[in-house]
Amino acid sequence: MALYLVTESKKGISALELAHHLGMKDSRRAARMKKRIQQAMTARNERYLLQGFVELDEAVFIENGENTTVLAAVSVEEETGHPKYVRCQVVENMRGATLESAAINVIDPSSDIATDAHPSHNHLGEHFNEHIPCKQEKPSDAAQYLPWVHILISNAKRFIKGTHHAVNYLQGYLEEFSWQFNRRFCDLFQRILVASISYKPTCRLQ
């Protein structure tokens, strides 16, 4: 039932609401269950790298009341211009080496990467087929040069803030958002059943 409830709503479901539907008096039990489901989603996400033409940018999310930097990447279908898949990764800082490492973890090296002209992106071309820096004269230029990554960042923020309000493990919620978006044309309940059955937890949750 928890698997169904987590995947049934595009807006997601909070641990408190999950506990209510499952008749649990202690929402912490539902929170642990939801975290396990997110871990199964993460394991599936990590099996794939984005390929082709990829838009890449960073954004600030709120985690535990603090600003947290997230690298977001979206592969785009070049013929139609529509988004295909998304991956998001929490990063410690905006240093070039940090962003390069995160990008390598989610994007295939044969891909072409489009970013803004931030200096931290200067060496991405060393790791991917081509790096296309888009110099933006004003913030509104982002909608023209990197449209989909900004739309997906906005959607991810609404998903987290609108349903969960505040989170203490941001990466898990980013993985949940990405997992659902990347399978938006699939039967999500069947997919999460398969992901959960095949997932092998490596540690006990507290």
Buried (B, 14 or more C-beta within 10 A) or exposed (E): EBBEBBBEEEEBBBBEBBBBEBEBEEBEBBBBBBBBBBBBBBBBBEEEBBBBBBBBBBBEBBBEEEEBBBBBBBBBEEEEEEBBBBBBBBBEEBEBEBBBBBBBEBBBEEBBBBBBEBEBBBEBBEBBEEBBBBEBEEEEEBEEBBBBBBBBBEBBBEBBEEBBEEBEBBBBBBBBBBBBBBBEEEEBEEBBBEBBEEBEEEEEEE
